[in-house]
Amino acid sequence: MMNDTLSTALSKIMNAEKVGKKECLIKPVSQVIKQVLGILNQHSYVGMYEEIADGRGGILKMNLLGNMNKCGSIKPRFSVKLNDFEKWERRFLPAKGFGIIIMSTSQGMMTHEEARKRAIGGKLIAYCY
């Protein structure tokens, strides 16, 4: 039984990136994984992906671009207020303005920069740079 599917998916992506592969298969698939990959795709860390139905949990076939240095899930899912973004950036990102932190807010999944612009807090999900 798999406890954290998002963490497993991001680990598979990182391992495939380190080896230099162009594609990566991720299974099982969840809505959280799709939303996180959508955000990573918007910021050009990973390429496009397609979902393949296998009758079990589904499979995502992803194209890798080689633009990712490190990514991972954040456990436990820390709550963040609007004035605490700076603290979490220092903890998870190597430099200011470099990389993204993905968070779940009441208005959906978004990066910490978008949440700061909209002036909302939320829970930390993952980071990537």
C-alpha positions in Angstrom: 0.0 0.0 0.0 1.3 3.4 -1.0 1.0 6.1 1.6 1.9 9.3 -0.3 1.4 9.1 -4.0 2.5 12.7 -4.7 5.8 12.1 -3.0 6.3 8.9 -5.0 5.5 10.6 -8.2 7.9 13.5 -7.6 10.6 11.0 -6.6 10.1 9.1 -9.9 10.4 12.4 -11.8 13.6 13.4 -10.0 15.2 10.0 -10.5 14.4 10.0 -14.2 15.7 13.6 -14.5 19.0 12.6 -12.8 19.5 9.7 -15.2 18.7 11.8 -18.2 15.6 10.0 -19.4 13.1 11.8 -21.8 10.0 10.1 -20.5 8.6 8.9 -17.1 5.7 6.7 -16.2 3.8 7.6 -13.1 1.2 5.4 -11.4 -1.2 5.6 -9.7 -2.8 8.9 -10.7 -4.7 11.3 -8.6 -6.2 14.8 -9.0 -3.5 16.3 -6.8 -0.8 14.8 -8.9 -2.4 16.1 -12.1 -2.8 19.6 -10.6 0.8 19.7 -9.4 2.1 18.5 -12.8 0.0 21.1 -14.5 1.6 23.9 -12.4 5.1 22.4 -13.1 4.2 22.3 -16.8 3.1 26.0 -16.8 6.5 27.0 -15.2 8.4 24.8 -17.8 9.9 22.3 -15.3 8.3 19.3 -17.0 6.8 18.7 -20.5 3.3 17.6 -21.4 1.7 14.5 -20.0 -1.0 12.1 -21.2 -3.2 9.9 -19.1 -3.4 6.2 -20.0 -6.3 4.2 -18.6 -5.1 0.7 -17.5 -8.2 -0.3 -15.5 -6.5 0.1 -12.1 -5.2 3.5 -10.9 -4.3 4.9 -14.3 -0.8 5.8 -15.7 0.6 9.2 -16.6 3.2 9.3 -19.4 5.3 12.4 -19.0 7.8 14.1 -21.2 10.8 15.5 -19.2 12.7 18.6 -20.3 15.7 18.4 -18.0 15.0 21.8 -16.4 14.5 20.5 -12.8 17.3 20.6 -10.2 15.2 19.4 -7.3 11.6 18.8 -6.3 9.8 17.2 -3.5 6.6 17.1 -1.5 6.3 19.0 1.8 5.3 16.8 4.8 3.6 17.7 7.1 1.3 20.0 5.1 2.2 23.2 6.9 -0.4 26.0 7.1 0.9 29.4 5.8 -0.4 32.8 6.5 0.2 35.7 4.2 3.1 37.2 6.1 4.9 33.8 6.5 5.9 33.2 2.9 9.4 34.6 3.4 10.2 32.0 6.1 9.1 29.1 3.9 10.9 30.4 0.8 14.2 30.4 2.9 13.5 26.9 4.1 12.7 25.2 0.8 14.1 27.3 -2.0 17.8 28.0 -2.6 17.5 31.7 -3.4 14.9 34.4 -3.4 13.0 34.5 -6.7 14.4 31.1 -7.7 11.9 28.2 -7.8 8.3 27.7 -6.8 6.4 26.4 -3.8 3.1 24.8 -4.7 0.3 25.3 -2.2 -3.3 24.4 -1.8 -5.6 27.4 -1.1 -9.3 27.9 -0.9 -9.2 29.1 -4.5 -7.3 26.0 -5.8 -3.7 24.9 -6.2 -1.3 27.7 -7.1 2.3 28.8 -6.5 3.3 30.9 -3.5 3.8 33.9 -5.8 0.2 33.8 -7.1 -1.1 33.3 -3.5 0.9 36.4 -2.4 -0.6 38.5 -5.2 -4.1 37.3 -4.3 -3.3 37.9 -0.6 -4.4 34.4 0.5 -2.8 31.7 2.6 -3.1 27.9 2.5 -1.2 24.7 3.0 2.2 23.8 1.5 2.1 20.9 -0.9 5.4 20.7 -2.9 8.5 22.7 -4.0 10.5 22.7 -7.2 13.6 24.5 -8.5 
